[in-house]
């Protein structure tokens, strides 16, 4: 059941008629009922924790201390080598208890990245050293575990049911102040292309998310987890009302694999994809305003080929959820585990069709360009439609190409200072150096160089 803003009287009537809802009435000095989030927060707040991480880093030091002449001249202790001084660093973030019985806590990967020690502090003052179960850097999710009793967890909602305008509450530990609650609405859904994470399908909200809120809970008015707070747009260094959270469904899918396998293995279906531009819309005779993702290439022997998917098809939906961009499609496929079947709704020759595609092993298509160059293993490449370069269609997770600096949608226009028009010319240009490459790419209309070693 969703709560929408009608009138204050309707909201009060709704909360009084169903005491299980979060927005329950309190009373003013004259006994008049007032809507309040307090009853919901009393049950949810204990499940939101503070996460402190500790790491050891080397301080800068003067290399002259290792020079024997320098030490002798200034009468410094005679030793073979001065050890580089180290310092203990501490950072803080937030987390959410999602399984009270097993002590499972979900947070952001960037909160615990590089940590030697992770401490989880509860609202009641207890503190525990946490064990890292695994992480998903591409989604920015990490799962830790604490050995504690009498914990409270937050039920996980179906984030696919969220709508723009739904009320949400962000809970976390901003600026190290302690647990703080902010409210707002869902401003937008399926935000992508921000370059924050490898898989982006963010919930956008105007509920204040500040430094330290990372890993905290975004909940609905029933006290259910709908997202994990992860990032903000902050041109001036503070909150401007544009925050992003990882949808609960994506975070849960990642957590399931981490708990089961200790890592996340995202499969593929073996296709090249491209966003639909106005020119492509006209070229493929699609109706004005047609949305979806264009299939540019189907790998031989891939699950997509076996399911009957063809180049030129337009993918409209995945498992009943609308697909509007390549980034969103990557996230939708990336949520599924290897061996699962997904339902695709496609547009072909003006008619819609339904296909079922089995998610394949990532290695099956990660080596598509191994023969092209070892450093491009995991990159799905195809000739640019205008014949003026090679387009990066996709990058398989946890491969060399995924960490190369390339992004899906990039157009390679030169390699090792040689002009590139297609895959064959790219192959010739890369033959001169097996250990590194210099690529000139076009990204969103801007030209830049990337060195891959």
C-alpha positions as CSV (number, residue, x, y, z in Angstrom):
1,X,0.0,0.0,0.0
2,X,1.4,3.4,-0.9
3,X,0.9,6.7,0.9
4,X,0.4,9.7,-1.3
5,X,-0.1,13.3,-0.4
6,X,-3.8,14.2,-0.5
7,X,-4.7,16.6,2.3
8,X,-3.6,16.8,5.9
9,X,-7.0,15.6,7.0
10,X,-6.8,12.5,4.7
11,X,-3.3,11.7,6.0
12,X,-4.4,11.9,9.6
13,X,-7.5,9.8,8.8
14,X,-5.3,7.2,7.1
15,X,-2.8,7.0,9.9
16,X,-5.6,6.7,12.6
17,X,-7.4,3.9,10.7
18,X,-4.3,1.7,10.3
19,X,-2.0,1.7,13.3
20,X,0.5,-0.5,11.6
21,X,1.5,2.4,9.3
22,X,4.5,4.5,10.0
23,X,2.8,8.0,10.0
24,X,0.9,7.7,13.2
25,X,-0.8,10.6,15.0
26,X,0.7,12.2,18.1
27,X,-1.3,14.9,20.0
28,X,-0.7,18.6,20.6
29,X,-1.4,20.4,23.9
30,X,-5.0,20.6,23.1
31,X,-5.4,16.9,22.2
32,X,-5.5,17.3,18.5
33,X,-3.9,14.5,16.5
34,X,-0.8,15.3,14.5
35,X,1.0,13.0,11.9
36,X,4.4,11.8,13.1
37,X,7.2,9.5,12.0
38,X,8.3,8.8,15.6
39,X,6.5,5.4,16.0
40,X,8.0,4.1,12.8
41,X,11.5,5.4,13.7
42,X,11.4,3.8,17.1
43,X,11.3,0.4,15.4
44,X,13.7,1.3,12.6
45,X,16.5,3.4,14.1
46,X,18.1,0.5,16.1
47,X,18.7,-1.3,12.8
48,X,20.8,1.6,11.4
49,X,24.4,1.4,12.7
50,X,27.5,3.6,12.7
51,X,30.5,2.0,10.9
52,X,34.0,3.1,11.8
53,X,36.9,1.9,9.8
54,X,40.6,2.0,10.6
55,X,43.5,1.7,8.2
56,X,47.3,2.2,8.3
57,X,48.9,4.4,5.7
58,X,52.5,5.5,5.1
59,X,53.3,9.1,5.8
60,X,55.6,11.1,3.5
61,X,59.2,11.1,4.5
62,X,62.4,12.7,3.3
63,X,64.4,10.2,1.1
64,X,67.6,11.9,2.3
65,X,67.3,10.0,5.5
66,X,68.4,6.9,3.6
67,X,71.5,8.7,2.2
68,X,74.6,7.6,4.3
69,X,76.4,10.8,3.5
70,X,73.5,12.9,4.7
71,X,73.2,10.9,7.9
72,X,76.9,11.2,8.6
73,X,77.0,15.0,7.9
74,X,74.1,15.7,10.3
75,X,75.3,13.0,12.8
76,X,72.1,11.0,12.5
77,X,71.8,7.4,13.8
78,X,73.7,5.0,11.5
79,X,71.2,2.4,10.4
80,X,70.7,0.6,7.1
81,X,67.4,2.1,6.3
82,X,64.9,4.4,7.9
83,X,61.5,2.9,8.1
84,X,58.8,4.9,6.5
85,X,56.6,6.3,9.3
86,X,53.0,5.2,9.4
87,X,49.8,6.7,10.8
88,X,46.4,5.3,11.8
89,X,43.5,6.7,9.9
90,X,39.8,6.6,10.8
91,X,36.7,7.2,8.8
92,X,33.0,6.8,9.5
93,X,29.9,5.8,7.6
94,X,26.6,4.1,8.2
95,X,25.2,0.6,7.7
96,X,21.9,-1.3,8.0
97,X,21.2,-4.5,9.8
98,X,19.3,-6.7,7.4
99,X,19.5,-10.0,9.3
100,X,19.3,-9.7,13.1
101,X,19.7,-13.5,13.7
102,X,22.9,-13.8,11.8
103,X,24.2,-10.3,12.5
104,X,24.4,-9.3,8.8
105,X,25.0,-5.6,8.0
106,X,24.8,-4.0,4.6
107,X,26.8,-0.9,3.8
108,X,28.7,0.8,0.9
109,X,31.9,-0.6,-0.4
110,X,33.6,2.8,-0.4
111,X,32.9,3.0,3.4
112,X,35.0,-0.1,4.2
113,X,37.5,0.1,1.3
114,X,41.0,-0.5,2.4
115,X,40.1,-0.9,6.0
116,X,42.3,-3.0,8.3
117,X,39.6,-3.0,11.0
118,X,35.8,-2.4,10.9
119,X,33.8,-1.5,14.0
120,X,30.0,-1.4,14.1
121,X,28.4,0.7,16.8
122,X,24.7,0.2,17.7
123,X,22.2,2.8,18.8
124,X,22.2,1.4,22.3
125,X,25.9,2.1,22.7
126,X,27.3,-1.4,22.1
127,X,30.2,-1.8,19.7
128,X,31.5,-4.9,17.8
129,X,34.4,-5.7,15.5
130,X,32.9,-6.8,12.2
131,X,34.0,-9.5,9.8
132,X,33.9,-8.6,6.0
133,X,31.9,-11.3,4.2
134,X,32.5,-9.8,0.8
135,X,32.0,-6.8,-1.4
136,X,30.7,-5.7,-4.8
137,X,32.7,-2.7,-5.8
138,X,30.9,-2.2,-9.1
139,X,27.6,-1.7,-7.3
140,X,29.3,-0.1,-4.2
141,X,27.9,-2.7,-1.8
142,X,29.7,-4.5,1.1
143,X,28.4,-7.1,3.6
144,X,29.8,-7.4,7.1
145,X,28.9,-9.6,10.0
146,X,28.9,-9.0,13.7
147,X,28.5,-11.5,16.6
148,X,25.8,-9.9,18.7
149,X,22.4,-10.7,20.1
150,X,19.2,-8.8,20.6
151,X,19.6,-7.0,17.3
152,X,16.9,-5.3,15.2
153,X,16.8,-5.6,11.4
154,X,14.9,-3.7,8.7
155,X,12.6,-5.7,6.3
156,X,13.6,-5.2,2.7
157,X,10.9,-3.8,0.4
158,X,10.4,-4.4,-3.3
159,X,12.0,-1.3,-4.7
160,X,10.4,-1.9,-8.1
161,X,7.2,-0.7,-6.5
162,X,8.6,2.8,-5.7
163,X,7.1,5.7,-7.6
164,X,8.2,9.3,-8.0
165,X,6.6,11.3,-5.2
166,X,6.6,8.5,-2.6
167,X,7.7,9.7,0.8
168,X,11.1,8.4,2.0
169,X,13.2,8.8,5.1
170,X,17.0,8.8,5.1
171,X,18.7,7.6,8.3
172,X,22.5,7.7,8.9
173,X,25.4,9.3,10.6
174,X,26.2,12.6,8.8
175,X,29.3,14.4,9.6
176,X,29.9,12.1,12.6
177,X,27.1,13.8,14.5
178,X,25.4,10.6,15.5
179,X,22.2,9.1,14.1
180,X,20.2,11.6,12.1
181,X,16.8,11.4,10.3
182,X,15.9,13.4,7.2
183,X,12.8,13.2,5.1
184,X,11.8,13.8,1.5
185,X,10.3,12.2,-1.5
186,X,11.5,10.1,-4.4
187,X,12.5,12.7,-6.9
188,X,13.3,10.3,-9.8
189,X,14.0,6.6,-10.6
190,X,16.5,4.7,-12.7
191,X,19.1,7.5,-12.7
192,X,22.2,6.4,-14.6
193,X,25.1,7.7,-16.6
194,X,26.5,9.6,-13.6
195,X,29.9,7.7,-13.6
196,X,29.6,7.0,-9.9
197,X,29.5,3.2,-10.1
198,X,29.8,0.4,-12.7
199,X,26.1,-0.5,-12.4
200,X,23.8,2.5,-12.0
201,X,20.1,2.5,-11.6
202,X,19.8,4.9,-8.7
203,X,16.8,6.2,-6.7
204,X,17.1,10.0,-6.6
205,X,15.7,11.7,-3.5
206,X,15.7,15.2,-1.9
207,X,16.0,13.7,1.6
208,X,19.3,15.1,2.8
209,X,22.2,12.8,2.3
210,X,25.5,14.1,3.6
211,X,29.0,12.8,4.2
212,X,28.7,10.0,6.7
213,X,25.3,9.0,5.5
214,X,26.9,6.6,3.0
215,X,25.7,3.0,3.6
216,X,22.7,4.2,5.7
217,X,19.0,3.4,5.1
218,X,16.5,4.9,2.8
219,X,13.1,3.6,4.1
220,X,9.5,4.1,3.1
221,X,6.8,5.2,5.6
222,X,6.2,1.5,6.6
223,X,9.8,1.3,7.8
224,X,10.9,-1.0,5.0
225,X,14.3,-0.6,3.3
226,X,14.0,0.7,-0.2
227,X,17.5,1.8,-0.8
228,X,21.1,2.2,0.5
229,X,22.2,5.8,0.5
230,X,25.4,6.2,-1.5
231,X,26.1,9.5,-3.2
232,X,25.1,13.1,-3.6
233,X,25.6,15.8,-6.2
234,X,27.4,18.5,-4.2
235,X,28.8,21.4,-6.3
236,X,29.4,23.5,-3.2
237,X,30.5,20.7,-0.9
238,X,27.1,20.4,0.9
239,X,23.7,18.9,0.3
240,X,21.7,20.6,-2.5
241,X,18.7,18.2,-2.5
242,X,20.0,15.7,-5.0
243,X,21.0,12.4,-3.4
244,X,21.2,8.9,-4.7
245,X,20.5,5.5,-3.2
246,X,21.1,2.0,-4.6
247,X,17.7,0.3,-5.0
248,X,17.0,-2.4,-2.4
249,X,16.4,-5.1,-5.0
250,X,19.8,-4.6,-6.5
251,X,21.5,-4.5,-3.1
252,X,19.7,-7.6,-2.0
253,X,20.7,-9.5,-5.2
254,X,24.3,-8.6,-4.6
255,X,24.1,-9.5,-0.9
256,X,22.6,-12.9,-1.8
257,X,25.5,-13.8,-4.0
258,X,28.1,-12.5,-1.5
259,X,26.7,-14.6,1.3
260,X,26.4,-17.7,-0.9
261,X,29.6,-17.4,-2.9
262,X,31.7,-14.8,-1.2
263,X,31.7,-12.7,-4.3
264,X,29.3,-11.5,-7.1
265,X,29.4,-13.2,-10.4
266,X,27.4,-11.3,-13.0
267,X,26.5,-13.2,-16.1
268,X,25.8,-12.0,-19.6
269,X,23.5,-12.8,-22.5
270,X,26.0,-12.0,-25.2
271,X,24.8,-8.9,-27.0
272,X,26.1,-5.5,-28.0
273,X,23.8,-2.6,-27.2
274,X,23.3,1.1,-27.9
275,X,21.1,3.9,-26.8
276,X,18.5,5.0,-29.4
277,X,19.3,8.4,-30.8
278,X,17.0,10.5,-33.0
279,X,19.0,9.5,-36.0
280,X,18.8,5.8,-35.2
281,X,15.1,6.2,-34.5
282,X,14.5,7.6,-38.0
283,X,16.9,5.1,-39.6
284,X,15.0,2.1,-38.0
285,X,11.7,3.7,-38.8
286,X,10.7,3.7,-35.1
287,X,7.8,5.9,-34.0
288,X,8.5,9.3,-32.6
289,X,9.4,9.1,-28.9
290,X,10.1,5.3,-29.0
291,X,12.2,4.3,-26.0
292,X,14.3,1.2,-25.4
293,X,17.8,-0.2,-26.1
294,X,18.9,-1.1,-29.6
295,X,20.7,-4.5,-30.0
296,X,23.7,-3.9,-32.3
297,X,25.3,-7.3,-32.1
298,X,24.5,-10.9,-31.0
299,X,27.5,-13.1,-30.2
300,X,27.6,-16.5,-31.9
301,X,26.6,-19.3,-29.6
302,X,25.4,-16.9,-26.9
303,X,22.2,-17.3,-24.9
304,X,20.8,-14.3,-26.8
305,X,21.3,-16.1,-30.1
306,X,19.8,-19.3,-28.8
307,X,16.7,-17.3,-27.6
308,X,16.2,-15.8,-31.0
309,X,17.4,-12.2,-30.4
310,X,18.6,-10.4,-33.5
311,X,20.7,-7.3,-34.2
312,X,18.2,-4.5,-34.8
313,X,15.8,-5.6,-32.1
314,X,14.8,-3.0,-29.5
315,X,14.6,-4.3,-25.9
316,X,11.7,-2.6,-24.2
317,X,11.4,-4.5,-20.9
318,X,13.3,-6.9,-18.7
319,X,11.1,-9.0,-16.4
320,X,8.3,-6.6,-16.8
321,X,10.4,-3.5,-15.9
322,X,10.8,-0.8,-18.5
323,X,14.2,-0.4,-20.1
324,X,15.2,3.0,-21.4
325,X,19.0,3.1,-21.5
326,X,22.0,0.8,-22.0
327,X,23.1,1.6,-18.4
328,X,19.8,0.5,-17.0
329,X,19.8,-2.7,-19.1
330,X,23.2,-3.6,-17.8
331,X,22.0,-3.2,-14.3
332,X,18.8,-5.2,-14.9
333,X,20.8,-8.1,-16.4
334,X,23.5,-7.7,-13.8
335,X,21.0,-8.3,-11.0
336,X,20.3,-11.8,-12.2
337,X,22.4,-14.8,-11.3
338,X,24.0,-17.1,-13.8
339,X,21.6,-19.8,-14.9
340,X,18.4,-17.7,-14.3
341,X,16.1,-16.9,-17.1
342,X,14.9,-13.4,-17.9
343,X,11.9,-12.3,-19.8
344,X,12.6,-9.8,-22.5
345,X,10.0,-7.7,-24.3
346,X,11.3,-6.6,-27.7
347,X,10.2,-4.6,-30.7
348,X,11.0,-6.2,-34.1
349,X,9.7,-4.8,-37.4
350,X,7.0,-2.8,-35.6
351,X,5.7,-5.7,-33.6
352,X,6.4,-6.7,-30.0
353,X,7.5,-10.1,-29.0
354,X,8.4,-11.9,-25.7
355,X,11.6,-13.9,-25.4
356,X,13.2,-15.9,-22.5
357,X,16.9,-15.7,-22.3
358,X,19.2,-17.7,-19.9
359,X,21.9,-15.7,-18.2
360,X,25.3,-17.2,-19.2
361,X,28.7,-17.4,-17.6
362,X,30.6,-14.1,-17.8
363,X,33.8,-15.9,-19.0
364,X,31.9,-17.2,-22.1
365,X,31.9,-13.7,-23.6
366,X,34.6,-12.0,-21.6
367,X,37.3,-13.3,-23.9
368,X,35.5,-12.1,-27.1
369,X,38.4,-9.7,-27.7
370,X,41.2,-11.7,-26.1
371,X,42.6,-12.4,-29.6
372,X,42.3,-8.7,-30.5
373,X,44.5,-7.7,-27.5
374,X,45.0,-9.2,-24.0
375,X,44.3,-5.8,-22.4
376,X,40.9,-5.7,-24.1
377,X,39.7,-9.0,-22.7
378,X,36.2,-8.5,-21.5
379,X,35.3,-5.7,-23.8
380,X,32.4,-6.1,-26.3
381,X,33.3,-4.1,-29.4
382,X,31.5,-3.5,-32.6
383,X,32.0,-1.3,-35.6
384,X,30.5,2.2,-35.2
385,X,27.4,2.6,-37.4
386,X,29.0,5.6,-39.3
387,X,32.1,3.5,-40.1
388,X,34.3,6.0,-38.3
389,X,35.5,4.0,-35.3
390,X,34.9,1.1,-33.0
391,X,32.3,1.4,-30.3
392,X,32.6,-0.1,-26.8
393,X,29.3,-1.9,-26.3
394,X,29.8,-3.4,-22.9
395,X,32.5,-4.3,-20.4
396,X,32.4,-7.6,-18.6
397,X,32.8,-7.3,-14.8
398,X,36.0,-8.2,-13.1
399,X,38.0,-8.3,-16.4
400,X,41.0,-6.2,-17.6
401,X,38.8,-4.1,-19.8
402,X,36.5,-3.3,-16.9
403,X,39.4,-1.5,-15.2
404,X,40.9,0.0,-18.3
405,X,39.2,3.4,-18.1
406,X,37.0,2.7,-21.0
407,X,33.2,3.1,-20.7
408,X,30.3,1.7,-22.6
409,X,29.5,4.0,-25.4
410,X,33.0,5.2,-26.0
411,X,34.1,5.3,-29.7
412,X,37.7,4.3,-30.3
413,X,38.9,6.5,-33.2
414,X,42.7,5.9,-33.0
415,X,45.1,3.4,-31.5
416,X,48.8,3.8,-31.0
417,X,48.6,7.0,-33.1
418,X,46.9,5.2,-36.0
419,X,43.5,6.1,-37.3
420,X,40.9,3.4,-36.6
421,X,37.7,2.9,-38.7
422,X,36.7,-0.6,-37.7
423,X,37.7,-3.7,-35.7
424,X,40.1,-4.9,-38.3
425,X,42.0,-1.6,-38.5
426,X,42.0,-1.6,-34.6
427,X,43.5,-5.0,-34.7
428,X,46.3,-3.9,-37.0
429,X,47.0,-0.8,-34.9
430,X,47.4,-2.9,-31.7
431,X,49.8,-5.4,-33.1
432,X,52.8,-3.0,-32.6
433,X,52.7,-3.3,-28.7
434,X,51.6,-6.3,-26.7
435,X,52.1,-4.7,-23.2
436,X,50.4,-1.3,-23.6
437,X,48.2,0.7,-25.9
438,X,47.4,4.4,-26.5
439,X,43.7,4.9,-27.4
440,X,42.1,8.0,-28.6
441,X,38.4,7.9,-27.9
442,X,35.3,10.0,-28.5
443,X,33.2,10.2,-25.3
444,X,29.9,12.2,-25.5
445,X,31.4,14.4,-28.3
446,X,34.7,15.1,-26.5
447,X,38.0,13.6,-27.6
448,X,40.4,12.2,-25.0
449,X,43.4,9.8,-24.7
450,X,43.6,6.7,-22.6
451,X,46.8,4.7,-21.9
452,X,46.2,1.0,-20.9
453,X,49.0,-1.1,-19.6
